[in-house]
Amino acid sequence: MTFQITVQPSGHHFACEADETVLAAAIRAGVGLPYGCKNGACGSCKGKVVAGSVTHRAHQQRALTEEEQAKGFALFCCATTSADLTIEAREVVGSSDYPVRKMPARVARIDKVAPDVAVITLQLPANEALAYRAGQYIEFMLKDGKRRAYSLANAPSLDAPVTLHIRYMAGGHFTEHVFNTMKERDILRFEGPLGTFFLREESDKPIVLIASGTGFAPIKALVEHLIHLKSTRPVSLYWGGRRPLDLYMNALCEQWAATLPGFRYVPVVSDALPEDHWQGRTGFVHTAAMHDLPDMSGYQVYACGAPVVVDSARRDFVEQCKLPPEEFYADAFTSEADLA
């Protein structure tokens, strides 16, 4: 059966099949509901059910609490329905500008930029290009039917090969392959572009960028896009890692800080060892930003990385630094361990 979903306040509507999530139906119809992980872990797709009811597939409790469910909120990435629905959601303008495609790609290069981080360069088929917004991601379609999502680490304006930053996860189904058996010229298949994490270009507010670990990948693409736009918006980049080695493109960030007007870079390390000789900021990356910017009421924030970092930044920036909730944009990197 097919049901009608109506979105408020836009009035947009789309069809949803009985076995389909609300988000999947919206993406298929080109309706720009916000989303990130698509698996019930990040909370980016949270909205309200105004009329009708939904059933949730498995999801993380922190992404949607029982209290929120009681108030009518839903995670549309794992919500299905058996009747027509009216929902309330803040649609993302421009999220469906580029069609989602399935494409093959050849592994052109594998560069180990840190002991546990590889930069993968993909070569697309001849005369093919992937149109996307800086900050979006792709999903690899593995032979066993599983999928793995990785952010595109370069801005499309660079007209350069697609690159991804992949962190090794011990026992990880895909990362074990990347670090141990993947070879140049291997063929992969992916679907994309996906996600609603990208620059809101209509704003002139100063920007705070929060990255943890390989959450730097889409943040790097955002900075490159700002450079392409010749943007004059002030930008503060906070990149956090456990040890200095985790800031695997620190030199690039320092170069941006030295050459781009209005650009600040603050590296933050939480667990430096004596042999690291770390002299910079320590602690949690988002608390460093709060120390420097106690009033974020006039800012936009883009945060990417581990769910705990994104969740903490969202909560603390809004509650303690007066950041408007609607000016926090995020992409939480969820692993299989996060979903367990």
Rosetta silent file (secondary structure, phi, psi, omega in degrees, C-alpha in Angstrom):
SEQUENCE: MTFQITVQPSGHHFACEADETVLAAAIRAGVGLPYGCKNGACGSCKGKVVAGSVTHRAHQQRALTEEEQAKGFALFCCATTSADLTIEAREVVGSSDYPVRKMPARVARIDKVAPDVAVITLQLPANEALAYRAGQYIEFMLKDGKRRAYSLANAPSLDAPVTLHIRYMAGGHFTEHVFNTMKERDILRFEGPLGTFFLREESDKPIVLIASGTGFAPIKALVEHLIHLKSTRPVSLYWGGRRPLDLYMNALCEQWAATLPGFRYVPVVSDALPEDHWQGRTGFVHTAAMHDLPDMSGYQVYACGAPVVVDSARRDFVEQCKLPPEEFYADAFTSEADLA
SCORE:     score description
SCORE:     0.000 S_00000001
   1 L     0.000  156.432  179.817    0.000    0.000    0.000 S_00000001
   2 E  -119.850  136.668 -178.712    0.975    3.628   -0.553 S_00000001
   3 E  -121.471  156.885 -178.076    0.362    6.442    1.921 S_00000001
   4 E   -99.631  127.919  176.812    0.481   10.206    1.601 S_00000001
   5 E  -110.035  125.310  177.565    2.948   12.192    3.719 S_00000001
   6 E  -111.498  133.104 -177.037    2.343   15.930    4.088 S_00000001
   7 E  -105.612  127.371  172.429    5.116   18.176    5.416 S_00000001
   8 E  -105.332  147.077    5.990    4.388   21.298    7.440 S_00000001
   9 L   -91.354    3.061 -172.873    4.918   24.200    7.174 S_00000001
  10 L   -70.974  -29.648 -174.446    5.929   23.863    3.489 S_00000001
  11 L    83.888    0.307  176.828    2.842   21.922    2.380 S_00000001
  12 L   -64.860  150.800  177.630    4.992   19.552    0.328 S_00000001
  13 E  -142.493  156.438 -178.931    3.727   16.008    0.061 S_00000001
  14 E  -155.313  162.862 -179.035    5.050   12.685   -1.167 S_00000001
  15 E   -91.533  143.696  179.575    4.100    9.015   -1.367 S_00000001
  16 E  -133.526  128.775  178.937    5.441    6.455    1.071 S_00000001
  17 E   -78.285  160.309 -175.300    5.217    2.678    0.692 S_00000001
  18 L   -63.062  -31.815 -177.396    4.168    0.481    3.611 S_00000001
  19 L  -100.653   16.257 -172.807    7.639   -1.080    3.994 S_00000001
  20 L  -112.841  142.546  174.196    9.525    2.193    3.448 S_00000001
  21 L   -74.523  156.560  179.293   10.814    4.672    6.001 S_00000001
  22 H   -59.486  -41.412 -179.332    9.500    8.218    5.831 S_00000001
  23 H   -65.550  -44.450 -179.972   13.003    9.514    5.106 S_00000001
  24 H   -59.609  -40.358  178.776   13.663    7.023    2.295 S_00000001
  25 H   -66.439  -38.969  179.402   10.393    8.023    0.651 S_00000001
  26 H   -65.036  -43.586  178.599   11.264   11.720    1.011 S_00000001
  27 H   -61.772  -44.413  179.771   14.695   11.247   -0.567 S_00000001
  28 H   -60.850  -33.171 -178.218   13.150    9.287   -3.427 S_00000001
  29 H   -89.484   -2.605 -179.643   10.639   12.106   -3.980 S_00000001
  30 L    76.100   22.078  177.576   13.241   14.866   -3.791 S_00000001
  31 L   -94.710  126.868 -167.797   11.759   16.369   -0.609 S_00000001
  32 L   -84.601   63.495  171.614   14.527   17.843    1.536 S_00000001
  33 L   -70.259  142.151  177.697   14.041   16.425    5.019 S_00000001
  34 L   -69.984  145.914  176.189   17.210   16.872    7.109 S_00000001
  35 L  -165.091  164.922  177.765   19.195   13.713    7.823 S_00000001
  36 L  -134.709  -85.231 -169.590   22.638   12.342    8.543 S_00000001
  37 L   -76.262  -26.456 -176.800   23.365    8.718    9.410 S_00000001
  38 L    67.652   14.328 -178.053   20.100    7.138    8.155 S_00000001
  39 L  -134.791   22.784  172.505   20.290    4.493   10.893 S_00000001
  40 L    76.716   22.654 -176.089   18.726    6.008   13.985 S_00000001
  41 L  -112.713  -27.451 -170.351   21.924    7.071   15.703 S_00000001
  42 L  -101.768  -24.242  178.840   22.506   10.781   15.091 S_00000001
  43 L    82.413    2.955 -176.771   19.088   12.420   15.503 S_00000001
  44 L   -64.636  -27.952 -174.846   19.501   14.773   12.529 S_00000001
  45 L   -92.692   12.287 -175.366   16.210   13.642   10.970 S_00000001
  46 E   -65.655  134.115  176.821   14.133   14.250   14.090 S_00000001
  47 E  -151.814 -173.426 -175.017   10.749   15.883   13.495 S_00000001
  48 E  -114.682  140.823  173.443    7.229   15.871   14.820 S_00000001
  49 E   -92.401  114.398 -176.878    4.232   13.765   13.837 S_00000001
  50 E   -88.094  -39.915  178.892    1.279   16.158   13.694 S_00000001
  51 E  -143.201  136.085 -175.527   -1.384   13.732   12.469 S_00000001
  52 L    97.402 -170.570 -179.418   -1.226    9.951   12.211 S_00000001
  53 L  -147.205  158.734  179.317    1.270    7.642   13.868 S_00000001
  54 L  -128.531  160.554  172.191    4.548    5.898   13.097 S_00000001
  55 E  -115.768  132.265 -177.519    6.328    2.727   14.145 S_00000001
  56 E   -96.177  134.263  165.318   10.052    2.932   14.839 S_00000001
  57 L   -76.258  177.914 -177.040   12.628    0.413   13.801 S_00000001
  58 L   -56.314  136.539  178.527   15.637   -0.016   16.116 S_00000001
  59 L  -151.852  167.714  179.499   17.322    3.264   17.013 S_00000001
  60 L   -78.747  134.773 -179.022   19.621    4.784   19.607 S_00000001
  61 L   -60.239  -36.480 -178.080   17.901    5.978   22.784 S_00000001
  62 L   -70.372  -22.249  178.567   20.028    9.135   22.865 S_00000001
  63 L   -77.701  -30.037  177.346   18.853   10.051   19.351 S_00000001
  64 L  -150.290  106.817 -177.450   15.195    9.876   20.377 S_00000001
  65 L   -79.839  163.908  177.176   14.262    9.603   24.046 S_00000001
  66 H   -62.430  -35.361  178.571   11.036    8.111   25.378 S_00000001
  67 H   -63.693  -41.783  178.253   10.071   11.590   26.563 S_00000001
  68 H   -66.105  -41.020  177.214   10.477   12.976   23.047 S_00000001
  69 H   -60.424  -40.275  179.898    8.432   10.125   21.605 S_00000001
  70 H   -63.936  -25.582  179.089    5.676   10.869   24.097 S_00000001
  71 L   -88.880    1.865  176.099    5.623   14.448   22.803 S_00000001
  72 L    97.821    6.619  179.049    5.123   13.230   19.222 S_00000001
  73 E   -80.958  154.972 -178.529    8.669   13.395   17.923 S_00000001
  74 E  -144.979  155.058  169.159    9.994   10.784   15.522 S_00000001
  75 E   -99.009  108.550 -172.081   13.191    9.778   13.759 S_00000001
  76 L   -71.720  -14.563  178.180   12.089    9.720   10.143 S_00000001
  77 L   -73.790  -18.870  179.384   15.050    7.595    9.064 S_00000001
  78 L  -131.688   22.355  179.313   13.634    4.604   10.956 S_00000001
  79 E  -105.060  129.337  174.912    9.927    5.505   11.120 S_00000001
  80 E  -118.283  163.409 -178.266    7.346    3.641    9.031 S_00000001
  81 L  -136.448  159.618  176.117    3.623    4.207    8.777 S_00000001
  82 L  -122.720   18.536  178.810    0.462    2.281    7.960 S_00000001
  83 L  -160.648  172.413  176.836   -1.680    5.349    7.179 S_00000001
  84 L   -61.866  149.933 -176.842   -1.449    8.881    5.832 S_00000001
  85 E  -131.711  149.085  163.812    0.758   11.215    7.885 S_00000001
  86 E  -120.544  126.110 -177.689    1.235   14.906    8.503 S_00000001
  87 E  -124.011  159.660  176.727    4.670   15.743    9.850 S_00000001
  88 E  -117.800  122.009 -177.555    6.453   18.892   10.917 S_00000001
  89 L  -153.142  147.790  176.215   10.056   19.251    9.783 S_00000001
  90 L   -86.020  103.957 -177.072   12.476   21.994    8.826 S_00000001
  91 L   -72.114  151.531 -177.862   13.181   21.249    5.179 S_00000001
  92 L  -102.669  112.602  179.940   16.651   21.795    3.758 S_00000001
  93 L   -67.886  130.376  175.961   16.686   24.000    0.685 S_00000001
  94 L    89.714   -2.929 -176.174   18.954   22.631   -2.032 S_00000001
  95 L   -68.585  -22.450 -179.101   19.402   19.166   -0.527 S_00000001
  96 L  -109.442   20.890 -179.241   17.941   17.491   -3.608 S_00000001
  97 L   -65.285  -31.521 -177.173   19.678   19.668   -6.206 S_00000001
  98 L  -113.716  127.714 -175.300   21.959   16.821   -7.219 S_00000001
  99 L   -66.465  143.054  173.988   20.494   13.410   -8.046 S_00000001
 100 L   -77.200  126.443 -175.540   21.498   10.395   -5.956 S_00000001
 101 E  -126.945  156.430  169.816   23.299    7.978   -8.283 S_00000001
 102 E  -105.705  126.556 -173.537   24.854    4.535   -8.115 S_00000001
 103 E  -140.494  150.611  168.864   28.317    4.490   -9.655 S_00000001
 104 E   -88.033  158.538  175.521   31.423    2.313   -9.868 S_00000001
 105 E  -150.193  146.838  177.042   34.803    3.760   -8.957 S_00000001
 106 E  -100.680  138.384  175.237   38.376    2.526   -9.166 S_00000001
 107 E   -71.732  112.731 -177.732   40.771    2.921   -6.241 S_00000001
 108 E   -88.534  -39.421 -178.449   43.427    5.250   -7.651 S_00000001
 109 E  -149.675  150.029  171.844   45.559    5.756   -4.528 S_00000001
 110 E  -129.474  108.972 -178.263   45.778    4.666   -0.895 S_00000001
 111 E  -112.245  119.997  176.597   47.812    7.057    1.242 S_00000001
 112 E   -84.805   99.640 -176.442   48.417    6.232    4.924 S_00000001
 113 E   -89.406   -9.243  174.593   48.539    9.742    6.409 S_00000001
 114 E  -155.743  164.478 -178.889   48.569    8.442    9.991 S_00000001
 115 L   -55.152  -29.626 -177.468   48.979    4.972   11.518 S_00000001
 116 L  -123.682   20.912  178.403   45.188    4.555   11.576 S_00000001
 117 E  -132.393  128.402  175.739   44.018    6.937    8.819 S_00000001
 118 E  -118.172  137.045  171.385   44.034    6.293    5.079 S_00000001
 119 E   -99.241  116.407 -178.517   43.181    8.803    2.373 S_00000001
 120 E  -101.159  126.246  175.937   41.516    6.940   -0.486 S_00000001
 121 E  -104.614  126.849 -177.473   41.448    8.569   -3.927 S_00000001
 122 E  -106.488  140.181  174.260   38.753    7.309   -6.276 S_00000001
 123 E  -106.879  119.206 -179.816   38.772    7.432  -10.062 S_00000001
 124 L   -82.814  163.704  178.280   35.292    7.702  -11.570 S_00000001
 125 L   -56.877  151.888 -179.784   34.405    6.285  -15.003 S_00000001
 126 L   -56.412  138.333  178.921   35.611    8.288  -17.992 S_00000001
 127 L    64.825   18.159  176.408   33.374   11.254  -18.831 S_00000001
 128 L  -115.006  143.053  175.564   31.487   10.811  -15.548 S_00000001
 129 L  -135.352  149.541  176.793   31.385   13.335  -12.714 S_00000001
 130 L  -101.794  112.867  177.369   29.792   13.241   -9.283 S_00000001
 131 L   -87.422  126.448 -177.285   27.810   16.408   -8.615 S_00000001
 132 L  -157.666  169.658  174.259   27.540   17.091   -4.877 S_00000001
 133 L  -100.547  140.572  176.996   27.685   19.748   -2.187 S_00000001
 134 L   -56.058  127.583 -178.171   30.758   20.102   -0.004 S_00000001
 135 L   110.374  -18.742 -179.271   30.024   18.232    3.233 S_00000001
 136 L   -76.858  173.892 -176.745   27.899   15.437    1.745 S_00000001
 137 E  -133.308  170.056  173.843   28.802   11.748    1.826 S_00000001
 138 E  -123.467  160.519  175.606   28.618    8.557   -0.224 S_00000001
 139 E  -118.298  123.539  172.339   27.769    4.992    0.783 S_00000001
 140 E   -75.025  135.253  177.676   29.814    2.056   -0.427 S_00000001
 141 E  -100.309  106.916 -174.931   27.616   -0.887   -1.403 S_00000001
 142 L   -85.288  162.893 -172.803   29.429   -4.014   -0.249 S_00000001
 143 L   -65.197  -25.941 -179.173   29.005   -7.460   -1.744 S_00000001
 144 L   -87.857    8.815  179.114   27.186   -8.819    1.310 S_00000001
 145 L    91.376  -12.063  177.871   24.536   -6.111    1.044 S_00000001
 146 L   -74.814  162.752  179.233   25.980   -3.996    3.853 S_00000001
 147 E  -130.048  150.841  175.044   26.792   -0.329    3.386 S_00000001
 148 E  -135.256  130.791 -174.465   29.473    1.958    4.752 S_00000001
 149 E  -102.593  137.419  176.850   29.237    5.751    4.637 S_00000001
 150 E  -142.372  138.919 -179.197   32.164    8.152    4.199 S_00000001
 151 E   -74.602  146.640  174.208   32.222   11.899    3.709 S_00000001
 152 L   -76.413  124.712 -168.836   33.641   13.419    0.550 S_00000001
 153 L   -96.854    9.427  175.844   36.821   15.150    1.690 S_00000001
 154 L  -138.614  151.534 -179.996   37.243   17.696   -1.075 S_00000001
 155 L   -73.350  143.342 -179.927   35.052   20.443   -2.475 S_00000001
 156 H   -63.651  -24.564 -178.416   33.525   19.754   -5.905 S_00000001
 157 H   -66.391  -17.358 -178.591   34.810   23.118   -7.125 S_00000001
 158 H   -72.735  -15.431 -177.621   38.394   21.808   -7.043 S_00000001
 159 L    52.850   43.582 -177.755   37.702   19.626  -10.083 S_00000001
 160 L  -118.562  165.587  177.125   39.904   16.999   -8.435 S_00000001
 161 L   -59.446  151.389  178.644   39.474   13.256   -7.879 S_00000001
 162 E   -68.306  131.753  176.879   37.115   12.230   -5.094 S_00000001
 163 E  -124.916  150.605  179.736   38.941   11.604   -1.809 S_00000001
 164 E  -133.702  147.237  175.342   37.809    9.998    1.448 S_00000001
 165 E  -108.395  118.012 -174.138   39.416    9.845    4.910 S_00000001
 166 E  -119.745  121.606  178.207   38.993    6.392    6.465 S_00000001
 167 E   -92.837  138.004  178.216   39.961    5.576   10.048 S_00000001
 168 L   -70.381  129.443  174.473   40.931    2.026   10.956 S_00000001
 169 L  -119.185  116.135 -177.794   38.509    0.295   13.322 S_00000001
 170 L   -54.424  124.645 -179.213   39.855   -2.982   14.735 S_00000001
 171 L    80.355   -0.310 -179.270   37.617   -5.765   13.466 S_00000001
 172 L   -65.278  130.475 -174.482   35.712   -3.341   11.264 S_00000001
 173 L   -55.356  -44.100 -176.882   34.144   -5.156    8.320 S_00000001
 174 L   -92.931  -40.637 -175.135   35.206   -2.562    5.744 S_00000001
 175 H   -69.495  -29.474  173.536   38.208   -0.875    7.346 S_00000001
 176 H   -60.007  -39.612  177.841   40.023   -4.187    7.845 S_00000001
 177 H   -66.089  -45.138 -178.513   39.734   -4.596    4.072 S_00000001
 178 H   -58.701  -45.426 -172.640   40.908   -1.029    3.393 S_00000001
 179 H   -86.057  -18.772 -172.823   44.015   -1.333    5.570 S_00000001
 180 H  -117.641  -31.237 -174.097   44.959   -4.960    4.898 S_00000001
 181 L  -128.228  -16.902 -179.279   43.754   -6.205    1.518 S_00000001
 182 L   -65.111  140.464  179.870   42.553   -3.298   -0.628 S_00000001
 183 L  -127.480  156.058  171.912   44.781   -2.566   -3.616 S_00000001
 184 L   -60.421  142.304 -178.330   45.030    0.210   -6.145 S_00000001
 185 L    84.393   -2.657  172.012   42.822   -0.455   -9.184 S_00000001
 186 L   -62.252  149.788  179.347   40.227   -2.340   -7.090 S_00000001
 187 E  -103.913  132.065  175.411   36.649   -1.554   -8.113 S_00000001
 188 E  -122.657  157.396  173.671   34.084   -0.309   -5.588 S_00000001
 189 E  -119.816  140.364 -179.350   30.450    0.652   -6.020 S_00000001
 190 E  -141.378  164.843  174.678   28.842    3.541   -4.206 S_00000001
 191 E  -124.583  137.333  178.954   25.645    5.576   -3.990 S_00000001
 192 E   172.960  176.267    4.466   25.565    9.334   -3.501 S_00000001
 193 E   -83.460  154.078 -178.402   25.595   12.159   -2.837 S_00000001
 194 E  -131.291  160.021  174.135   23.759   11.838    0.472 S_00000001
 195 L    97.262  156.805 -179.992   23.185   13.957    3.556 S_00000001
 196 L  -117.735   23.824  176.368   22.112   17.501    4.379 S_00000001
 197 L   -92.436   98.209  176.371   25.384   18.603    5.975 S_00000001
 198 L  -158.345  166.601 -173.931   26.564   21.457    3.788 S_00000001
 199 L   -65.675  132.998  172.295   27.184   25.199    3.958 S_00000001
 200 L   -88.606   94.918 -169.939   24.170   27.488    4.275 S_00000001
 201 L   -72.105  -17.065 -177.472   25.431   30.062    1.798 S_00000001
 202 L   -75.088  -13.277 -177.923   22.586   32.526    2.317 S_00000001
 203 L   -89.253  150.764  173.008   23.919   33.406    5.790 S_00000001
 204 L  -114.809   14.106 -178.883   26.621   35.967    6.532 S_00000001
 205 L   -69.887  150.094  171.179   27.140   34.860   10.145 S_00000001
 206 L   -62.510  153.445 -171.000   30.620   33.935   11.385 S_00000001
 207 E  -116.453  136.492  169.358   31.248   30.199   11.351 S_00000001
 208 E  -112.224  124.459  177.339   32.523   27.784   13.984 S_00000001
 209 E  -107.931  125.917  179.463   33.772   24.454   12.623 S_00000001
 210 E  -117.914  120.805  178.237   34.104   21.554   15.084 S_00000001
 211 E  -128.603  140.661  169.620   35.872   18.380   13.939 S_00000001
 212 E  -124.728  132.111  178.586   36.944   15.282   15.815 S_00000001
 213 H    55.714 -132.830 -179.964   39.205   12.711   14.189 S_00000001
 214 H   -77.021    2.898  166.906   38.265   11.958   10.587 S_00000001
 215 H   -61.368   -8.629  174.872   35.260   14.231   11.040 S_00000001
 216 H   -65.962  -24.920 -173.784   37.786   16.632    9.553 S_00000001
 217 H   -55.964  -57.845  179.344   37.013   15.230    6.073 S_00000001
 218 H   -70.511  -26.782  175.646   33.737   17.107    5.363 S_00000001
 219 H   -64.277  -41.743  175.459   35.008   20.116    7.332 S_00000001
 220 H   -57.593  -44.194  178.870   37.978   20.266    4.935 S_00000001
 221 H   -62.763  -39.274  178.231   35.535   20.238    2.013 S_00000001
 222 H   -62.551  -43.532  179.578   33.549   23.102    3.604 S_00000001
 223 H   -62.760  -43.759  179.058   36.688   25.220    3.999 S_00000001
 224 H   -62.126  -35.161  177.741   37.684   24.578    0.391 S_00000001
 225 H   -69.425  -39.411  176.374   34.192   25.601   -0.694 S_00000001
 226 H   -61.764  -39.180  176.890   34.410   28.824    1.335 S_00000001
 227 H   -63.361  -43.696  179.145   37.725   29.560   -0.387 S_00000001
 228 H   -60.543  -38.677 -179.932   36.094   28.914   -3.772 S_00000001
 229 L   -75.326   -7.879 -172.688   33.274   31.321   -2.899 S_00000001
 230 L    55.833   40.325 -177.254   35.828   33.958   -1.832 S_00000001
 231 L   -65.033  142.812  175.841   33.786   34.170    1.359 S_00000001
 232 L  -105.619    8.665  179.627   34.563   36.950    3.826 S_00000001
 233 L   -69.855  131.412  176.041   32.780   35.238    6.750 S_00000001
 234 L   -61.762  138.915 -177.624   35.048   34.801    9.790 S_00000001
 235 E  -129.947  130.573  173.471   35.828   31.115   10.372 S_00000001
 236 E  -119.017  117.172 -179.954   37.118   29.403   13.533 S_00000001
 237 E  -104.315  121.960  173.932   38.181   25.774   13.084 S_00000001
 238 E  -113.148  118.131 -179.381   38.574   23.576   16.168 S_00000001
 239 E  -119.550  122.166 -177.000   39.998   20.123   15.404 S_00000001
 240 E  -112.076  145.570  174.399   40.270   17.608   18.215 S_00000001
 241 E  -149.853  166.833  177.921   42.114   14.325   18.556 S_00000001
 242 L   -71.127  -43.073  179.131   43.376   12.076   21.303 S_00000001
 243 L  -132.236  162.827 -177.830   47.011   12.610   20.310 S_00000001
 244 H   -55.050  -32.376  179.300   48.752   15.001   17.905 S_00000001
 245 H   -60.689  -25.274 -179.454   49.038   12.241   15.275 S_00000001
 246 H   -68.525  -20.086  177.502   45.245   12.240   15.034 S_00000001
 247 L   -90.592   71.112 -163.955   45.432   15.740   13.506 S_00000001
 248 L   -73.963  -10.162  173.944   46.768   14.174   10.333 S_00000001
 249 L  -126.727   40.377 -178.826   46.489   17.318    8.153 S_00000001
 250 H   -58.174  -39.664 -178.392   47.577   19.816   10.774 S_00000001
 251 H   -62.545  -37.659  178.075   50.000   21.500    8.346 S_00000001
 252 H   -63.726  -43.684  179.738   47.171   22.224    5.893 S_00000001
 253 H   -64.005  -39.773  177.358   45.102   23.847    8.658 S_00000001
 254 H   -64.639  -35.360  176.680   48.078   25.948    9.729 S_00000001
 255 H   -64.756  -42.746  176.456   48.497   27.032    6.114 S_00000001
 256 H   -58.778  -45.748 -177.638   44.863   28.143    5.980 S_00000001
 257 H   -63.139  -32.364 -177.933   45.321   30.120    9.199 S_00000001
 258 H   -80.396  -23.479 -171.193   48.427   31.806    7.811 S_00000001
 259 H  -116.596  -19.834 -175.590   46.977   32.736    4.422 S_00000001
 260 L   -99.392  124.657  177.699   43.187   33.162    4.730 S_00000001
 261 L   -62.139  137.202  176.076   41.860   36.452    6.168 S_00000001
 262 L    74.087   13.875 -177.822   39.576   35.939    9.154 S_00000001
 263 E  -107.870  125.484  176.127   40.486   32.249    9.565 S_00000001
 264 E  -115.137  142.229  176.895   41.475   30.852   12.992 S_00000001
 265 E  -127.511  126.328 -179.581   42.711   27.328   13.656 S_00000001
 266 E  -127.003  101.368  174.267   42.752   25.793   17.131 S_00000001
 267 E   -79.320  141.222 -176.667   44.062   22.218   17.424 S_00000001
 268 E  -133.564  129.741 -178.496   43.004   20.437   20.622 S_00000001
 269 E  -121.439  130.764 -173.751   44.473   17.201   22.020 S_00000001
 270 L   -94.627  -31.584 -172.288   42.788   15.288   24.833 S_00000001
 271 L  -134.553   50.564  179.324   45.222   12.489   25.730 S_00000001
 272 L   -64.285  144.311  175.292   48.753   13.557   24.769 S_00000001
 273 L   -98.081  159.568 -179.302   51.608   11.411   26.037 S_00000001
 274 H   -53.429  -38.091 -178.075   54.869   12.857   27.382 S_00000001
 275 H   -70.335  -11.482  177.034   56.714   11.796   24.220 S_00000001
 276 H   -75.492  -23.792 -178.620   54.294   13.890   22.135 S_00000001
 277 L    53.256   42.168 -176.913   55.717   17.121   23.631 S_00000001
 278 L   -76.542  126.960 -178.860   52.318   18.725   23.050 S_00000001
 279 L  -112.388    0.856 -174.398   52.263   22.444   23.902 S_00000001
 280 L   -91.398 -160.586 -178.283   48.812   23.322   22.553 S_00000001
 281 E   -68.998  148.200  179.932   45.262   23.251   23.891 S_00000001
 282 E  -127.916  168.001  178.986   44.081   20.201   25.799 S_00000001
 283 L   100.476 -158.282 -179.836   40.747   18.706   26.823 S_00000001
 284 L   -82.029  141.394 -174.205   37.550   18.299   24.816 S_00000001
 285 H   -64.431  -38.030 -176.597   37.433   20.083   21.483 S_00000001
 286 H   -73.317  -27.783  178.487   33.990   21.613   21.966 S_00000001
 287 H   -73.558  -27.493  173.892   34.872   23.023   25.395 S_00000001
 288 H   -62.824  -42.079  177.969   37.833   24.834   23.839 S_00000001
 289 H   -65.310  -39.464  178.956   35.394   26.571   21.501 S_00000001
 290 H   -64.110  -37.008  178.697   33.106   27.426   24.435 S_00000001
 291 H   -63.657  -42.111 -177.218   36.037   28.973   26.320 S_00000001
 292 H   -78.718  -31.453 -173.422   36.928   31.200   23.362 S_00000001
 293 L  -128.927   72.927 -177.853   33.362   31.974   22.294 S_00000001
 294 L   -66.646  -19.886  177.337   31.107   32.077   25.371 S_00000001
 295 L  -119.230  103.479  179.922   28.414   33.913   23.366 S_00000001
 296 L  -104.569   19.086 -174.888   27.530   32.107   20.124 S_00000001
 297 L   -61.508  -22.424 -179.131   24.176   33.819   19.666 S_00000001
 298 L  -109.393   19.835 -173.804   25.327   35.338   16.370 S_00000001
 299 L  -113.408  164.358  163.238   27.141   32.286   14.968 S_00000001
 300 E  -113.123  141.013  179.150   26.583   29.232   12.790 S_00000001
 301 E  -120.432  134.836  172.993   28.174   25.954   13.887 S_00000001
 302 E  -122.147  117.431 -173.935   29.096   22.991   11.700 S_00000001
 303 E  -123.402  137.960 -179.365   30.179   19.935   13.707 S_00000001
 304 E  -147.971  136.773  177.930   31.377   16.569   12.491 S_00000001
 305 E   149.125 -150.570 -177.409   32.876   13.530   14.172 S_00000001
 306 L   -60.646  143.405 -178.670   32.094   11.037   16.905 S_00000001
 307 H   -53.255  -38.764 -177.913   28.463   11.088   18.122 S_00000001
 308 H   -64.806  -34.025  178.682   29.508   11.982   21.687 S_00000001
 309 H   -70.443  -46.666 -179.492   31.354   15.069   20.402 S_00000001
 310 H   -63.763  -45.531 -179.305   28.481   16.203   18.198 S_00000001
 311 H   -63.370  -42.075 -179.487   25.853   15.581   20.890 S_00000001
 312 H   -66.149  -41.942  179.251   27.894   17.393   23.561 S_00000001
 313 H   -64.181  -44.538 -179.819   28.544   20.363   21.297 S_00000001
 314 H   -59.241  -49.646 -177.374   24.885   20.656   20.314 S_00000001
 315 H   -64.002  -50.794 -172.457   23.697   20.526   23.925 S_00000001
 316 H   -73.929  -35.914  178.821   26.328   22.778   25.483 S_00000001
 317 H   -65.183  -39.866 -179.370   26.463   25.410   22.745 S_00000001
 318 H   -72.637  -47.549 -174.020   22.685   25.856   22.902 S_00000001
 319 H   -75.812  -34.139 -172.347   22.308   25.675   26.698 S_00000001
 320 H  -110.338  -24.136 -175.052   25.442   27.557   27.745 S_00000001
 321 H  -114.465    9.344  174.899   26.559   29.690   24.791 S_00000001
 322 L    61.711   26.084  174.982   23.154   30.904   23.530 S_00000001
 323 L   -69.832  128.914  174.013   23.576   29.335   20.089 S_00000001
 324 L   -60.835  129.040 -176.925   20.211   29.270   18.267 S_00000001
 325 H   -54.227  -34.125 -177.566   19.358   25.541   17.881 S_00000001
 326 H   -73.732   -7.228  179.010   18.545   26.015   14.199 S_00000001
 327 H  -101.622   14.499  175.459   22.099   27.272   13.552 S_00000001
 328 E  -106.203  117.450 -179.593   23.737   23.992   14.588 S_00000001
 329 E  -117.686  136.092 -170.480   24.455   21.707   11.624 S_00000001
 330 E  -146.203  155.645  170.503   26.020   18.311   12.193 S_00000001
 331 E  -138.499  104.309 -179.853   27.144   15.017   10.739 S_00000001
 332 E   -86.730  127.316  178.850   27.819   12.382   13.392 S_00000001
 333 L   -82.891  105.371 -178.369   30.143    9.579   12.249 S_00000001
 334 L  -102.397  126.873  176.858   28.458    6.402   13.474 S_00000001
 335 L   -98.136  174.382  175.893   30.328    3.105   13.395 S_00000001
 336 H   -60.933  -32.634  177.961   28.968   -0.408   13.847 S_00000001
 337 H   -65.691  -37.257  178.170   30.153   -0.166   17.458 S_00000001
 338 H   -64.432  -33.387 -175.855   28.037    2.970   17.941 S_00000001
 339 H   -83.240  -16.251 -176.745   24.991    1.131   16.632 S_00000001
 340 L   -68.037    0.000    0.000   25.500   -1.949   18.794 S_00000001
